[in-house]
Every structure is written in structure tokens, then in C-alpha cells.
């Protein structure tokens, strides 16, 4: 899925305190009554995705989930566009088709927020304790389906209560194709999106959701986000502390390579919201029972609070 640069909790408080001094930045006042996020409905969306089976590119589950996700987004009234591309892994000759989905709400709005996640799942389970199953694709309930579920549920709320700012929901494909032997296989969808976004006006805020449904939820600050886009971290963490302070710590917990890095390289100021302390990462135990309704609720509540500030 991604590579972890380092994990350190001790001594990180001073570094994290720097971004807290920066303030939360400008807010967008809302005259719209904020919707009430439905965490239970989001959890059912995790189940629906996993019912397709593994969604690794080139699989039947991948094709079925793409058709379903596109159809569900269109029901929300969004302008939905496909970004198609392909990737040929080393040692193979057949390109694997892939597809980002972009759902746009309020296309004419000048001020915009981008929320992103990846919808594909890992083609193998290199961390599984059973060595005989490490070459099999994973179900990806938290690593993939949780972020999709939160964004899709938000999109359903947007239909009846449009936010006061334009919102772009982006679902990346091909995030989890990389390996030590194939480092170019990481973050294919976000790199494609970033390439197509070059020269365009960046959103005011951007958040990447990855592994946000762990039942033992606790978000540390992701170090690369703090270094590259501290103002985005300040904005998001200020809202998170107002809504659910018990689930967000100001300490830097890890430096993670993820889909936010290609976006940052393309000029999109994106932070990575990720609970990387997840014992079922890249194993066959990443199943819906490891995802919590209350955790999805926390993330949905924070995003709703930020999108509909009073």
C-alpha cells in the first residue's frame, strides 16, 4: 500500500506544536444547516464494497466495484468523470486498465475543497502470517473501503444539503500496486490525477483519507504532511479537536509515502489523514469486522464540521 519511513512518538510534541501556532486559516461561513453524517450507513458501504471481493486492478471485483461506485456517485447529482489510464507491471506485456473517478459538486464555485481516497485493494498480502496466502489479493475493508465509504456517504448528504464551497471527491485507482521490486507501481492514480491537474488553480484545502475505519482509532500527525503543508494540518486539526479531540493527537507519529505526495508535487496542498497503527495492514484479516461504525462516524463528523463551518 505504501512504505513507512519511520515511526516515532517520543519527542514529537515540539514539532507538532509549531503547526498549532499557525492557526486554522480562513473558514467558509455556511448558511446551510449541516447534515448529520450517518456512520452506520457508511459501514454498510464498506460491506458492499467487500462483497465484490478483492478490488485489485484487472480483477472481476475491480470491474464490478467501479461500475457500482460510478453509479452511486451519479445518484448524488455530482458531475462524475472518469480518468482512464493503464499500467504494465515489470516482466509483463499486457497493460492493466485503471480508472480514477472524480465527482464534482458546485462546479462553478471559486473556492474549492478536495477530498480523496483510493478505491483499489492490494493484489497480494505480504504481511499475512500465513505464508501460503501472501500471493493472494486482500479484501481491503479498512485499506481502501473505509475511505470510499466516508466520501460516498458525504456525497449522499451533499445532494440534499449542498456545502457552501465547491467540493471535488476523487477516488484513486492503482494506489496499491507497488512493491520493493516495483517502486513505480505505487500511487498510480494520484500521479495521473496530479499530472492532469498541473497548471490548474489548486483547491483551498485538500485531504487524503486512508485507513480511517480502525476500531482502535487514533490519528497522529503524518510527518510529510506537516513538513510540506503545515497550514493544511493546522486547519484540519483545529476542526478535529473541536469535534473529536480524543481521536486526534498533536504528535507526529509517522512519515508515510501515500497518495498525498504526488498531489503535493503537482501543487495541490494535501494532507494525509491515516491511522497507520493498524495490525491487519496488507493481510487477509483486513475484513469488515475490523472496521468500526463509530470510527467512520468520527471522520465523517469532522469533515462535515469543516465543510459546513458555522
N, C-alpha and C positions, 0 to 999 in steps of 0.2 A: 504494500500500500504506500508506504513512504519510509524514509530512513530517519532514524532518530540520531541526531548529532550528539546530544548529551542530556543527562538528567541530573539536575542539581536543585535541591531545595534550600540547603543551608546557605546563608549569606546572600540570598537573592532579594531580600526585602528592600535593601537600599536602592538597588537598581530599579525595582518596580516603583519605588516611591517617586522617582524622577518623573514618570509619566503622570502620576496623580497630581503633581503640582501644575501640570499644563492645563488642567480644566477640561471640561467636556466639549467645548466648542459650541458653535451656533446650533440652536434647535429649530425645528419647524413646527410652529404652532398649529394645532389641529382644532377645527370647529366640528369635526365629525366625532360622534360617540365611538370610542374604541370598541372593537368586537371582543368577545370573551373567547379566548383560544380554547379549543376542545382537545385536551391531551388524549382522551380515550379514543376519539376519532382518529387522531394521529397514530396511535398504537395499532389500530386496525389497518391503517395504511402500511405499516411495517409488515403485518401478517400477509396482506395482499401481495406485496412485492415478493416476499419469501415463498409464497405459494407458486410462483413461477419457477422456483428452483434457483440455482446459481444464475447470475446475470452477467457472466463474463462475456466479452465481445466474441461473436461468432457462434454463440450457443443459441438453442431454441428459446431458453428462458430470457435471454437478452432481447431477442426479437419480439417476444410476446410482451415483455415489460415496456419496451419502447412504445409499442402501439397503444398499450393501456395508458401510460403516463401522458402521452401526447393527447389522447382523447380526454383524459381527466382535466388537463390544463385548458383545453379548448372550452370545456363546460363552464369554466370560471369567467369567461368573457375576455380573457387575455388575448393579445396578438401573439400567436405562437409560431416560431420559426425553427426550422431545422438547420443545423450546421453540420453537413456531412463531410467526412474525411476518412482516411484509411491508414493502416499501419501494417508493414510487413516485418514480422519479427526476424531476427538474425537466424540464418540457417533454413529459412522457408522462402517460398517463391510466391505464395498466394496472399495478396493483401486482405486484411481483415477490415470490413466496413464498420465504421463507428459514427456516432451521431450525438452532438450536443443539442439540447433543447433550450430555447430562450423564450420565456414568457414575459411579455411587456405589458405593464399596467400604467395607464396615464401616459401614452406615448408622446403627448405634446408638452408634458411638464418639463420645465427647465432644470429644476432641482431633482436629483435622482439618487436612489439608493440601490445598490446591487447586493443581492443575497444569492449565494452559490453553494452547491454541494456536488458530489459525484454520485451517479446512479449505477455505475457498473460495479461488479464484485471481482474479487481476486481469483485468478484462474488456478491457483494452487494454494496449498495450506502448509507452508514450510515450517510453521511453528507448532503444528499439531503433535501431540505426544505420541500418536500412533504413526510410526514412520512409513507404514504401508499405505497411508492415506494422504501423504503430503503432496502427491502429484495430482490430487483431485480438487476441483473448484469448490469454493466455500459458499455458504448461503448468504453471509454478509448482512445479518439483521441490524447490527449496530454500525458496522463498517460499510456504509452505503445506504441502507434502507432508512436509518433513523433521520438523517439529514433530509432525504427526499420527503419523508413523511411530514416533517415540520414545515417545509416550504410549501408542499402541496396543500396542507391544511390551512396555512396562511392565505394561499391563493383562493381557497373556497370562501374565506372571510372577506377577501377584497371585493368579491362580487357584490355583496350587499352593503359593505361599508368601505368604499374606496379610501385609501390613505391620502393624506394631504400632500403627498410628494409622489413623483413617478417612481415606480419600483420595477426592477428587472430581476426576475428569477432565472438563474442559469443552472442547468443540470449537465454536468460534465460527464463525458464518456471517456473510457480509456485512462482513468487515473491510476489503476492498479495493475498495469501490465509490466511494470519494471522489475528488475532483479539485479543482483551483483553482476551477472553475466550480460545483462541488457539494460544498462542505466538509461538509455534513450527511451525506454518503454514507459518511464514514469510520466504522469501528468500530461498525457497526450491531448485531452480535451481542453484543458485550461491553456495549454500552449497554443492550440488552434484558435481559441477564443481571443487570447491576447494578441495574436498576430492579426486577426481581423479587426481588432479594436485600436490598433496603432493610428494615431492622428485624430482620433475622436475625443470629444470632451469627456473626461473621466467623471464617474459618479462622485457625489459629495461624500458618501460613505460606502464601504464595501465590507461584507462579512462572509467568510467561508465557514460552513458548518461541516464538521467531520467527526464521527463517533460521538454524538451528543445524547445518546439514549441510555448509557450505562446506568444500571440500577444503583450503583455506588458512585453517584455523580459528584465530581468536584473539578472545577475548571481552574487551572493555573494559567498565568500569562505565558503565551508562547513567545520565546525569545526573539525569533526572527521578525515577528510582527512588531515587537516593542522597538527593535533597532531600526526597522525600515519605516514604520508608520505609527509613531508613538501617539499622534493626535487621534488616530482611529481607536487605538487601545483605550485612551482616556475617555473618549466619547462612549464607547461600548461599556466599559467597566463602571462608569458613573451610573448609567442606566441599570446595569445588572445589580449593583449594590443597593439601589433603591427598591428593586423588585424582589430579589432573592439573594441577599448577602451571604447566607450560609453555604451557597454553592459556588462562590467565586472568591478566590484568594488573590491578593495583590502580588504574590510572589511569582517570580519566573520559575517555571517548573521544568521546561524542556525546550530544546531547539529542534523544530521539526521541518523537514522538507515536505511540502504539501502543495496543493493547487494554488495557494495564495502567492507563491514565489513567481510563477510565470505572469500572474496578473500584475504584481508589483513591478516586474521588469518591463511590462507594457505600459506603465504609468497609471495603473489602477490601484488606489490606496487601500489594499485589502488586508484585514487581519484574519488570523486563523483561530477559530473557536473549536478547540479539540480537547477532549478528556483522554489523554494518551495512556493513562494508567488503567488499561483495560486488559485483563489477563487472557481474554479469549481472542485477541488480535491475531488474525491470519491462522485461525484454527477452525475446525468443524464445529466447535462449541459456540460459535457466534450465531446464535439462534434467537428467535423472538422472545423466548422466556428470559433472556439476559437483558432485554430492553424494558424499561420502566415507564409506565404511563406518567408518573409524577415527574420523571426527568424530562420527558418530552414537553410536559406542561410548563416546567420551569423555563426551558429555552423558548417556547412559544410565547410565554408571558413577557419575557424580556424583550423579544423582538417586537411584540405588539406595543409595548411601552415606548420603545424607541421610534417606531413608525407613526405613532399617534400621540406625540407629546402634548400635554395639557398646559 
